[in-house]
Amino acid sequence: MTLPLHQFSDDQADAFDTLAEALRVAGVDIEDGALTPPGAAGLGVFAIVGKAGSGKTMLLSKLAEALADAGVETVSGEYEGRRRKDRRTLAILAPTNKAASVLRNHGVAATTIHRILYTPVYHPEYEKIAEWLTGSGERPQIEGLTDAALDRAAAFYRTVRSIPGALAAAGLRGSDFITGWKRREDPLDIGFVDEASMLDTRQFEDLKEIFPSLILFGDPAQLAPVNQSGSMVFDDLSGPRKLTLHRIHRQETDNPILDLAHALADPALEFEAFEAMIRHHADRDERIVLAEAADADLMARSPALVWRNATRIRLIHAFRSAFGAPEDALLPGEPLICDGIELPLKYRKKRLDLEARGLIKGAQVIYLGPGQRPGFSRLHVLGAEDPRVSAASIVKIEKPDEEEPFIPYAANMGAVFLHGAAVTIHKAQGSQWETVQVFAPDLWAASRAGRVEAGIPLWKRLAYVAITRAERELRWVTRNRLKKPAGALGTEDLRAPAVPLELKEEEA
C-alpha cells in the first residue's frame, strides 16, 4: 500500500489494497505509477459500504489522490479536453448538487451524475481558451478578447479549476461559450459514486454503460430509493466486490450524534428508549438539543425533516405565515425544492441546459426574486458551483387539506418547484447541514405504524438518515409547534459566484 499505514484502520487498508490490486489488473498501478491504455472490460463494479463515520469519504479521497499521483486525469462535467486513446481518467460523482458539494468541501473534485451523463458543447473559438488553460494547446488569439482578459482567465483558473469560471473572468457569458448539451456517447474510464444508496436501477445501468470500472460508496443503513422494495443497487454484490468498513472513526471525537445513530442498530431498542437516550445526551452535550418547537429561522436554510407529507405541508404553511408571506407571491429568501422539469420533447436542449445548471429533481434552491420576464424567477442553487440562475418557473405552494396547490408563479413550461422549508427524510438523503431539525412526532407515528423495510423497522431507518444529516448540531423537535422568527427573510447570507455568470433568460 502506497499510503502510510497509520492513516487507515485495518478494514480501510484491506479495502484500499483490494481496490489497488483490481485497478492494477485493469491497467492502473497506483503503487508504481504505471498506466496502460484503458481496455473495454475494466474492473467491473465494486462497492465500499459502511455506516456514518466509518471513513468512506476519507477512503474515496485517498484513492482519488493515489490515482492522480499515478497520472490518472480527473474529469468533470464542465469541460472535457480532447480524447487520447491512452488517457486514463477518473470521474467522482454524487446523485445531487448538495451531495457533490459535501465532497467538494472535503477537497474532492466531485460533480453530479447528471453533469457527467450530459456534456457541454463548447463554441470552437472559445474552446481554444479551455485547451490552453488545461495545458493541451497554445495561448490563443481570440477576436474581441484582449491579452488582459486572457490573463484574468489564467489567473482565475490557477486558483479555481473551473473552465466556465475562467471564461467568465475573461468577460464571457455562459451563452457565449456553451452552445448546447449532448448525451454522452463514448464511455469514460473509472467512476467513483458517493451516496450510492440513493441510486435507482436506471441510474445504475446508465453508469455501468459509461464506466467499465465503477466503485460505489454507500451506507446500507440509509433509506433505499422509492419503488425499489427496500433494496439498494449494491445489495447483490458479494465477496471481494463488496467491502465493508466496520470501525467507526469519528467516535474517537466523542460525537453524540453518531452515538445515537449507531444505537439504532440494537434490535431490542424501542422508540421510547431511543428518545430517552436523546434526552440523556441533551442534558450533557450542547450538540444535542431537545426543542419543543421547530425554529422558523433555521427552516429558511435547513429544512425541518419529516416522514409524512401532511406534516411537511402543515409546517410549510406555518413557516410562511410566521414570516408574513403573502398567499399570491414568494418572499426573497424562501427555500424551494426542484420537483423536475416540465418541457415537451422538442425543447430537449432547454431541458438539458436547466438540468446542467443544477436544476435537477431534488435540488435545493433559494428564491431571490422575479426575473425580467413574466414567469421567470431568479434563483440560488444550493451546492452548485455557479449557483445563480434565472429560469422559467412553475412554483407550487401546497396547503393543508387542499388537494390542488396554489401556484403564485407559473411560466407556460420550465422548472417546477415545491416549497422547501420542510422536506421528507427520503429527499434529505445525500444532503448535510450544520444544524438539522428532526420532527419527532412523525418518527413516533412511524414506530406505531409497525412498518419494516429490508428487515429493519422503518422508524429506525428514518431516524438514522435524519440525524446523520447533522454536521454539528441535532435539534429533536418534540411538539407540533413553530417558534416565531427573530427577523425577516433575506438573501444577504447567500454566496454569490466569484465571477457572476450572466445568463440570458430567453435561453434558460
N, C-alpha and C positions, 0 to 999 in steps of 0.2 A: 504494500500500500504506500503511495507516494506522500500522504499527509501524516503529520506526527500522530502517533497513537493516542496521545493524551487528549486530542480533540474529539475523539469518538468514544462512545460506550462500546461494549463488546458487540451488541446487536447492530449498531450503526457500522462498525468496522466490518462485520460479516457482510452486511448489505452492500457496502462500498466495494469490497473485494469481489463479491459475486457479480455486480454490475460491471466492474472494471474488466473482469475476465470475459463477460459476454460482449462488451464493447471491443475488446482486443480481437476476439474471433470475428467480429463484424468489421474489422479494419481500422479501429481507433485504439491505439495503445497509449493510455494516459500516463503510464509509468515511464516509457521510453520516448514519448512524444512522436511516435511513428504513425503516419497516416497512409492508408491505401485508398484508392478511389472507391466511392460507395458502390455496393452491389444491390441487386434487386431484392435479395432476401432480407437483409438486415438482421437484427436480433429478435424481431417479433415484439411481443408485448410482455412487459414486466410490471409489477406493482409493488410499491412500498407502502404498507399500511401501518397505522398506529394511531392511538388516541391523542388528544390535545396534550402538548408538552413532551411528546416522545422524540422530537427532534427531526421531523420530516422536512421542515423548511431549511434547517441547517444542513441536512444531508443533501438536499437539492442544490443549495448554494455551493457547497464544496464540490459536488460533482460537476456543476457548471464551470467553476473556477478551473478544475483539473482539465476539462475539455478545452477551455480557452487556452490554457497554458500549452496544451498539446497541438494547438493550431487550428482547432475547430472554430469556425466563424459563427457567431450568434446572429441570427436574422430576426427581424421584427416585422410587424405588419405595415410599417410606414414607408419603407423603401427597401428594395432588394436589388443588389447590383447584378451585373451581367453574370450569367452562369458559366462556370468552368466544370468540365466533366470530372476533374479530380478534386473538386472542392468538397470538404466535409462541413456540414452545418448543424446548428442546434437552434431550435425554437422553444422558448419557455412560455407556456400558455396557462391561462386560467379562464373559467367559464364566464366571469363577469368583470366589469371595469373595477369594481371595488376589490375583488379578489386579486386582480392583477396589480392594483395599487398597493395592496398589502405586501406583495413580493417586492415591488419597486422600493418600498420603504425599507426593505432589508438589503437593498443594493443589488437586487436581481433584475435583469433587464427582461421583464415579462410583458406580454401583450395578451389580448383576448383571443379566444379560439376563432371568433368571427373575423378578426383582423388578419388572421393567417389563412383562413379559407378564401377570403376575398382580398385581392391585391390591388393597390392603386396603379393607374396607368398615368405615367408622367409625360408631360409635353417634352418632345425630343430635345428642344433647345435648353430647357431648364434641367433636364436630366444630366446634361454635361456638368452642371454645378455639383449635382449629387455624386457623380462619378469622381470628380476632383476631390470633394470632401472626404470620400471614403477611400481615397488612395488608388483608384483604378483609372485615373485619367489626368490629363494636364490641366493647368489653370485655364479656364475658357475665356473667350471674349464674347460677351452677350450684348446685343444691341439693347440700349436703354438702361443697362446696369453699369455703374461706374466701378473703378477699382476699389473705391472706398466701400461701396455696397458689398462687393465680394469679400473684402477684408472683414466686414461686420459678420458676414455669414460664417467665415472661417473661425473667427473669434468665438462666436456662439457655439459652433459645433465642437470646438475644443473643450468647452465647458459642459455642454449638454449634448449628448449624442442623439440629436433629433434632426433629421433632414428637413421636415416641414418647418420646425422652429428656426433652423438656419436660413432657409429660403425666406421665411417671414422677416428675419432680421435684415435681409437684403432689400426689403421693401415689397416683396411679392405677396399676393393673396393666394389662399388655397385654390381658388378657382382659376388662377393663372397657371399653376404648375401641375395640378392634378386634373386630368381631363375626363376621368371616369374610373370605374371599378370593374374588375372581372373575377369570375370564379377561377380559383387556382386549378390549372390543368395538369401541370407537371408535379411529381412528388418532390417532397423535401427529403430530409435525411433522418435526423434524430429529434424526437419531440419529448419534452417533459410537460406533464399536465398536472398542475396543482389542483386541490379541491376536486379530485376525480370522483368523489362520492356524488357530485352534482350532475355528472354526465348521464344523459339518457342514451338509449341504444343507438339512435340515429346519429348523434354526435360522435359516439364511439366508432361506428362504422366509417363515418367521414374521415376521422382522424387516422384510422388504420389504412385507408386508401392513400393518404398523403405521406404518412411516416412509416417506413419499413422497420424503424426502430422506435418504439413508443414505450415510455416509462411513466406510469401513473403514480401519483402521490395522493393518498386518500385516508379518510377517517371512517372505519367501518361502524362506529357508534353513532354517526350522524343519520339524518333522515334521507331515505332513498328518494329519487325523483318520483314525482306524482305519476301514477299509472304504470309503475313497474313492480307492483306487488311486494314492495319492501326490499327488492334486490338491487345490487349495485353492479356496475359493469366489470369490476374486478373479482366478484364473488366466485366465478367459475375457474379462475386461475388457481394453480396449486403447485406444491413442491417448490423448487428453486425459483419459479417465476412469480411467486407471491411471498415477499419478505416482510416479516412483521417486526416492528420496533416495540419492545415491551417496556423498557425503562422510561420513566417519566422524569425528564431532566429538570424541568422548571420547578419541580417540587423542592429542589435544593434552595430556592429562593423563598420557600415557605409561602407559596401563593395560595391563599384561601379559596380563590375561585376554582383553581384546579383541584384542590382538596374536595370541594363539593362535586365537581364534575365526575371525579373518579369514584366517589362514594356511591354514585348511581349504579355502578357495576354490581353491587351487592344484591343478589336476587331476593333477599328477605326484606329489603328496605321498602317501606310504605311511604306514601306521600306525607303523612303527618310527621313521621320520624325525620324525613328529609327537611321539612320546614323547620322542625326543632333544631336541626343542625345549622340551618341558616341563621336562626335567632342566636344560637351559641356563638357563631363566628361574628355576627354583627355586634355582639356585646364586647368583643375583644379586638376587632380589626376594622379600621375605618374604610377599608376597601369593600366591605360588605355593608350595605345599608338596607335596613328594614323600613319601608316607606308606606304610609297609609294612603298616599295619593300619587298618581303619576305627575311628573313635573312637565308642565307645558313648555317651558323654555328649552329643556333638553329635547323634547319631541320635535322641535324645529330642525334639528340636525341629526339626532339619534332617535330613530323611531321606537315607540313602545312595541314590544314583541308580544304577540298574542297567538292563540291557537284558532279561535273561531272568527269567521268573517263578521258575524253580528257584533262581536266585541270590537273588532277593528273599526267598523263603521261608526259605532257609538263614540269611540274615543276620538276619531277624526272630527265628528260633529262637535264634540265638547271642545276640542282644540281650536277649531275655527271660531266658535262662539267666544272663547276666552280671549282671543286676540281681536275680536270685533270685526272679523272678516265679513264683508257683505255677501249675500247669497248669490249675487249675479256677477261676481268678479273675484279674482285672486289678489292677495296682497303680495308685493315683492318680499321674498324670503320664505314663502310657503314651500314645503317639500313635496315632491311628486315622485311617482314611480312609473317608468315607461311600461306600458302594457302591450307593446307591439306596434307595428306599422301597418296602417290601412291604406294601401295603394294598389290600383289594378296592375295587372301584369305588364301592360305597356309602359308603366313608369318604373320598370325594374332598376334603371340607373339611379333614379332618385331614392328608391328604397335602399340600395347599396350605399349610397352616399350618406344617408341619415344613419344607417347602422354603423358605417365606418367611423362616423364622428362620435360614436359612443351610445347612440340611442337604440340599444338592443333591449329586448324584453327583460325586465327586472332592473334596468339601470336606474339609479337614484339621481334625481336632479333637483335643483332649487330654481324656482320661478323668479326671474329678475324683472319682468315687466313685459308689456305688449311689444310686439315687433312693429316695424314700419308699415306692414301691410295687414289688412284685416285677417284674423285667424292665425297670425304668426305670434310666437312667443319667444322672448329672449330667455335662455336657459343656461345654467351652470351644471355640467355633468360631473357629479362627484366621482373622483377616482380617475377621470380621463386626463391624459397628458396635456391636451389642449381643450380645456373644459368649456369655453364659451361658444354657444351655438344659437343661431336663430332658425326656428323651424316651424313649418305649418303644423298646427297642434289641434288635437281634439281632447279637451280636458273634461273628465267626468268626476263629479262630486257625488258620491253615494250618500244617501240619507237613511236614517233608521226607519224601518217599517215601510219603506217605499221601494217598489220593485225597479223602477226606472231611475237612473241617476240624473241629477241636474247637470247641464252642460253649459258652463259660463263662457267658454271659448270653443269655437268649432270652425276649423277650416273644412273645405269640402273633402279633403283627404290629407293624411300626414301621420305624424306620430301621435299615439294615443296614450293618455296619462290618467292614472288614478292618484288620489291624494296619498302622501307618504308619511304622515305624522305617526301612523301606526301601520305595521306590516305583520303578516303571518310569519311564524318562525320558519316555515318552509322557505319563504322568499328571502329570509335573512341569511341563509346559508351562504358561505363564501365571503361575507362581509364582517368587518370588525369595527367597533367604535371604542373610544376611550372609556365612555360610561354607557352602560346598557341598562334599560329598564325592562324587567320581565313582569308581565301581568299575571300574578299568581292565581287569581280566581279561575282563569282559563285552564291552567295546569291541574288545579284541583278537579275541575269538571272533566278533564281528560282522564284523570285517575279513576273517577267514578264511572266513566263510560266503559272501562274494562277492556279497551281495545289493545291488541297485541300486534306488533309489526316485526316480522322475522324473529319471533321468539322472545322479543323484549317488549314489556309494557310501553305503549305509545307515550304515556306521560313522561317516562324516563328518557326516551329519545328526544322528546320536545324540550325537556329541561336541560339535557346535556348540550344540545345545539344552542339553546338560548343563552345559557350562562357562559359558554365558551366564546360567544361573540364579544365579550367584555375584555378590553385590553388592560384596564386598570381598576375600574370600579363596577360592581354589580349592585343595582338597586332592585330589591324584591318588593314589588308593589302588592300590598295585601288587600286593598279595598277598591271598590269601583268608584274612585274619586279622581278629580283633576285639580292640581294645585294651580292657582292663578299665576299668570306670568308676571315677571318682575318688570318687564318693559315691552316695547313694541317690537314687532318683527322687523328685521333688516337684512341687508346683504353685505354689510361692511366687512364681515369676517371671512368672506369667500376669497380664495386666492385667484387673482387674475393671471392669465398666462404672461410669462416674462416678456414676450413679444406678441401682442394680440393678433390672432388670425382673423382678418376681416372677411366675413362670409357674405356672399350675395344671397339675399333672401329668396330671390327667384330660383336659385339653384338648390336651396335646402328645402 
